[in-house]
Amino acid sequence: MKTALVQLSSMTPLSMSKHYVVEKLNKELPRDYEERTWRERLHYDSNGEVFIPLTMLKNSISAAAKYLSIQIPGKGKATYTKHFESGMIANNNIKLGIKKEDVIGEWVFVPSDGKRGGTTRVDKCFPRIDKWEGTAEFTILDDTITKDVFEMHVKEAGRFIGIGRFRPRNNGYYGRFNAEVLSWK
């Protein structure tokens, strides 16, 4: 079992789109509701500090493994994908040191059903964090994943998969990050 500390820093802005449910006020118009509640799309703790959920990071690296489909030397056609999916754990959320009240909003005209190509559109506001950084800790349970393999996959996750709303994996350009492995124990 290995533990890796990884320093992540933004290449592009980060935008989140967490699902939320907040009661509409009596006679509140849709635009007014959106203006009042859009920050609820952020992930934040009880103190209002914004964080990147550990599942976003885990899923990004697992998606990179699938995207790269690199074969394991000496294992025929087997790739690293299943080893990253089941043999790696993200241990912590990345606290960004930003309060939810300080995050800016970005108004976007999006399909009302949330599916690309929808016929009806509405204005929605999504949080945007232009610069961000933090340290993530991962536990590597599978010895097939070496330091070099892990480092390559986490770097490629930042370049080609990303995290959050409108990330490269979903035809966007937000959520790209640089990654540097600080330690491997």
C-alpha positions in Angstrom: 0.0 0.0 0.0 1.3 3.4 -1.0 0.3 7.0 -0.2 0.7 9.8 -2.7 0.5 13.5 -2.0 -0.4 15.5 -5.2 -0.3 19.2 -5.6 -3.0 20.4 -8.0 -3.3 23.9 -9.5 -5.6 25.3 -12.1 -4.9 25.5 -15.8 -8.4 26.8 -16.5 -11.3 28.0 -14.3 -13.3 25.5 -12.3 -17.1 25.5 -12.4 -19.4 23.3 -10.3 -22.9 22.1 -10.9 -23.9 20.2 -7.8 -27.6 19.3 -7.7 -29.5 21.2 -5.0 -33.0 21.6 -3.8 -34.1 24.9 -2.2 -37.7 25.9 -1.7 -39.0 28.6 -4.0 -40.4 31.6 -2.3 -44.0 32.5 -2.7 -44.5 34.1 -6.2 -40.8 34.0 -6.9 -39.9 34.2 -10.6 -37.4 31.6 -12.0 -34.7 34.3 -12.6 -35.1 35.6 -9.0 -34.8 32.0 -7.7 -31.7 31.4 -9.8 -30.1 34.7 -8.5 -30.8 33.7 -4.9 -29.7 30.1 -5.0 -26.9 29.6 -7.7 -24.1 29.3 -5.1 -25.8 26.1 -3.9 -24.2 24.5 -6.9 -20.9 24.7 -5.1 -19.5 22.0 -2.8 -18.8 23.7 0.6 -18.5 22.8 4.2 -20.3 24.0 7.3 -18.1 27.1 7.5 -18.9 28.0 3.9 -15.4 27.0 2.6 -15.5 25.7 -1.0 -13.9 22.3 -1.7 -13.4 19.9 -4.5 -15.0 16.5 -3.6 -12.6 13.6 -3.4 -14.9 11.7 -5.8 -14.3 14.3 -8.5 -10.6 13.5 -8.4 -11.0 9.8 -8.1 -13.4 9.7 -11.1 -11.1 12.0 -13.1 -8.1 9.7 -12.7 -10.1 6.6 -13.3 -11.5 8.2 -16.5 -8.0 9.0 -17.6 -7.0 5.4 -17.1 -9.8 4.3 -19.4 -9.0 7.1 -21.9 -5.3 6.2 -22.1 -5.9 2.4 -22.1 -2.3 1.7 -21.5 -1.4 -2.0 -21.4 0.3 -3.4 -18.4 3.7 -4.8 -19.4 3.7 -8.6 -19.2 -0.1 -8.9 -18.8 -1.2 -9.3 -22.4 -4.0 -6.9 -23.4 -4.9 -5.9 -19.8 -4.9 -2.2 -19.1 -4.6 -0.2 -15.9 -8.3 0.9 -15.9 -9.6 -1.6 -13.4 -6.6 -1.2 -11.2 -7.3 2.6 -10.9 -11.0 2.0 -10.4 -10.7 -0.4 -7.6 -7.2 -0.1 -6.3 -7.0 3.7 -5.6 -8.7 5.8 -3.0 -8.9 9.6 -2.8 -8.5 10.3 0.9 -9.6 14.0 1.2 -11.6 16.8 -0.3 -9.4 19.6 -1.5 -10.2 22.8 0.4 -9.7 25.8 -1.8 -9.5 28.5 0.9 -12.4 30.4 -0.7 -15.7 31.2 0.9 -18.9 30.5 -1.1 -19.9 34.2 -0.8 -16.7 35.2 -2.6 -17.3 33.0 -5.7 -18.4 34.8 -8.8 -21.2 33.6 -11.0 -21.4 33.0 -14.7 -24.7 33.3 -16.5 -25.2 30.7 -19.3 -28.1 30.0 -21.7 -28.5 26.3 -21.3 -31.0 23.6 -22.4 -33.8 23.5 -19.8 -33.7 19.7 -19.5 -29.9 19.7 -19.1 -29.2 17.7 -22.2 -27.1 19.0 -25.1 -29.2 19.9 -28.1 -32.3 20.6 -26.1 -35.0 22.7 -27.9 -35.9 25.0 -25.0 -33.3 27.0 -23.2 -33.1 29.0 -19.9 -30.7 31.2 -18.1 -28.7 29.6 -15.3 -25.9 30.9 -13.2 -23.0 28.6 -12.4 -20.2 29.3 -9.9 -16.8 30.0 -11.5 -13.4 29.9 -9.7 -10.7 31.3 -11.9 -7.6 30.3 -9.9 -7.5 27.4 -7.5 -5.0 25.0 -6.0 -4.7 22.4 -3.3 -3.2 19.1 -2.1 -4.8 15.8 -2.5 -3.9 12.5 -0.8 -4.4 9.1 -2.4 -4.0 5.6 -1.1 -2.8 3.2 -3.7 -3.9 -0.3 -2.7 -2.9 -2.1 -5.9 0.9 -2.7 -6.4 0.3 -2.8 -10.2 0.1 1.0 -10.0 3.7 2.3 -9.7 4.7 5.8 -8.9 5.5 6.5 -12.6 2.2 5.0 -13.8 0.2 7.0 -11.1 2.0 10.3 -12.0 1.4 9.9 -15.7 -2.3 9.1 -15.1 -3.0 12.0 -12.7 -1.2 14.5 -15.1 -3.2 13.2 -18.1 -6.4 13.5 -16.0 -5.6 17.2 -15.5 -4.9 17.7 -19.2 -7.6 15.7 -20.9 -10.4 14.8 -18.4 -10.6 17.6 -15.9 -13.1 18.1 -13.1 -16.4 20.0 -12.6 -18.9 21.4 -15.0 -17.9 21.9 -18.7 -14.7 19.8 -18.3 -12.8 18.6 -21.3 -14.2 15.0 -21.0 -17.6 16.6 -21.7 -16.5 18.8 -24.6 -15.7 21.7 -22.4 -12.6 23.6 -21.4 -13.0 24.3 -17.7 -11.5 22.2 -14.9 -8.1 21.4 -16.4 -5.3 21.2 -13.8 -1.6 20.7 -13.4 -0.5 17.9 -11.1 2.8 17.3 -9.3 3.4 14.3 -7.1 5.0 15.7 -3.9 5.6 12.4 -2.2 5.1 8.6 -2.6 5.4 6.5 0.6 
